[in-house]
Each structure stands twice: as structure tokens, then as C-alpha cells.
Amino acid sequence: MISFLDGIIKAIRKNFIIVMTDHVGYKVFVTTQILLNVQPAQKTSLFTYTYVREDQLALYGFSTLNELEFFEQLLGVSGIGPKSALQIMSVGTLDAIKKGIVTEDISLFTQVSGVGRKTAERLILELKEKIASSPEELNAPVHTDVIDVLMALGYSRTEAREALSAVPYDVKESEEKIRHALRALAKQ
């Protein structure tokens, strides 16, 4: 099993990169965030997951060990394969995705091709307790109303979620959450 690669990027394509290490090129499927931050001939280090099936052998690469471990948790959810798991991880930062699980933001996951409402609900149900770092997070309210307002103001869903992550947990009223989120967006 290949668990880590350290080498030079030889090629970048739509959803994978080729990493050359010791005169061998490895095709590694990566998240959108990685694709946007790499260049050909750049040195890279990736934690990898080796996916083996009867008819397929594939590598999936991640910048951090935490991302790899979360990818493996996603694979443990019934109905989520490696391609869907990688697409889920491309939706936003690891913190934003975990916050989406804790706040039960189904729309975050249903935007991924192949992930319907039932699969998103199962993902949230199976992973919520595993990733919540505190009891308060488990009882965190859903913020879809705030996201909808920010989107109506012209921000993307991703921008709205990231701004919402800047809102302190003790803020309860939607109007106050919107004010905090707008301040965070203004600082960007």
C-alpha cells in the first residue's frame, strides 16, 4: 500500500496530478483545493489512500494526515465511494465540511454529483458524533437561513459558509449572525 508520496509534479489535469518520484510517475486524484495550488515542476508531498478493487487501482492524495483520515471516514459511510468522497472534500476546507456535518447542512453535500438527500442525511448521522469536538457542537443550530440571506445578497454558497464559520457559537439570533458574517466578508 502506498501511504505517502514525495516528488515533483509532472502534469496537472482536471481531477488528478502525476507525481514523479524515483523515476516513477504516480497518477494521484486530488481535491480541487490542491489542484488550484500546484504548478508543474513543483515539489509536493501527499498523504495517499490506495484504493484497490478487482478492476481498479487508484491513488487519492491529501495535503494533511487529517484530510486523509477524514477521507477514510467518508468511505465508511454506506453509499460513498472514493470519487464521491473526494468530491465532498472539494466542496470546501476540512473545517467547513466538518462544520457542515455538525450543523446538519444537507445542502452542502447534495451539491455533490451522486450524493442525494438520503445519502447526505446518512453521512451526517454517521459522522456527526465522530467529528464533533465538543458537546456544544453536537447541539449547534442549523444556519441555512443565514446562508440563504447571504446568497440573496450575491455571495456564493462557499463564501457564505466560510463567513458563517467566523460567527461565534454564542451568537443565537439570525440577524446577529448575518451581521457577523457580513463583517467577515468585508474583511476579505
N, C-alpha and C positions, 0 to 999 in steps of 0.2 A: 504494500500500500504506500502510495506517495503522500506524505503529510506536509511537506514544505518544499518550496522551490525558491532558489536564489539565482537570478540570472539577468540577462539582457533581453529587453523586449525587441523581438524581430519583426512582428507585424501586429496591427490592430485592426480588428474587423467589427462588425455590428454588435456582436454579443460575446466575443472572445478575443484573447490575445495569444500570441505564440511567444513563449519564454524559452530562450536558448540557454541551456546550462550544460557545461561539459560537452559541447558539440552535439547535443541532442535538443531538438525543439519540442516543447510540450504545448499542446493546444489546451488552453485553460479558459473555461467560461467564467466570466466575472460580472459584477454588478455594474450598473450604469455609472455609479459614482467613481469606480475605478477607471472605467473607460474614458471618462471625461478628464481624468487627472494624470494620464500617462502619455508618453511620447515614444516613438520608435527610437531605439538605441539607448533608452533609459534603463538604468539598473532598477530591478524590482525584487521584492521578497514577498512571497504569498504563502499563507497557510492554505493547504488544499484538502479537499474531500475527494476521495477516489470512489466513483460510482461504477459498480460492476453489475452488469446483467448478462444474461445469456447472449444477447445480440449487441451489447454496447459496453464500452469502457470510456468513461469521461472524467475529466478533472474539473472541479469547481474551486475557484480561488478567492481568498479574502485577505484584507489588509491586516486584520487582527484575529487573535485567537478567540475573542469574544464573539466576533461575527461568525466564525466557523462553528462554534458551539451552538449559536442561535440557529444557524442553518440546519444543523443536525436535529435540533428540537423541532423545527418546522417539518422535517422529513418524518418525524414520529407521529405527525397528525395524519389520520386517515384521509386520503384524497389529495394529499400534497406530495408531488414528486419533486425531483431536483430542479426541473425547469420552472415550475410554479414557485418553488421556494426561492429561487434566485430572483424571479420577477418581484416577489413580495419584498425581498431585501433591497430591490432597486427603487422602491416607492419613496424611500427617504432614509434618513440616518437611522442607525440601530436604536438610538434613544427614542426617536419619533415613532418608529414601528412598535417598540415596546409600550410606549405611552398609548398608542392606538389600541393595543390589546387590553391594557389596564382600564382604559376609558370606554372600552367596548365600541369602538368606532368601526362598524361594519363596512361603511363606505370606503375606508382606506384599503380594505382587502378585496372588495368586489370590483375595484377598478382594474385588478389584475386579470388578464385573459385566462379563462379556465377556472377562476375562483368565483363561485356563485354565493348567494346568501347563506345557504346551509353549510357550505364548506367554511366560509368566514366565521359563522357562529361556532362551528366545531373547533376551529383554530383558537378562537378567543376562549372558549370554555376549557379546552385542554391546556392552554399555555398561561392563562391569567395568573393562577396561583404560583406557577413555577417562576415567573419573572418579576412579580411584584416584590419590591424591596422592603415594603413596609405595609402594615395593616391599613394605613390611611390610603395608600394607593389602590388597594383592593376595593375600597368603597368610593373611589374617585367618580365624580359625576361625568356623564357623557356631555361633550361640548359641541354636538353637531349644530345647535342653534347659533353658536358664536361663529363657527366655521362658515355656515350659510350666510351670515351677515357680512363677514369679511369677503367672501366670494362675490356677493352682490355689490360690494364696493370696488370690485375689479381685481382683487388679489386671487392668485391661483390657490388651489386646494393645498398644495405643498407649502406655499408661503403662509397661508392661514394656520396650518398645523404647527409650523415652526414658530410662528408668533405666539400661538397659544401655549407652546411649551415654556415660554418666558413668563407666563402668568403664575403668580404664587398660588400654592394649593389652598391657602386660607381665604382666597377671594371666592365668594359664593355667588354673587349676583352676576347675571349675564352682561348687564350694561357695564359693570366694572371690569369684567373680563375683556370685553371689547375695547375699553379704554387702554388697558394694559397692553393688549395685543397690538393696537394701533401705535402706541408709543414704541413698542419693539420694532414694528415695521418701519417707523420713521427713522430709527437709528441705523437701519441697514443701508 
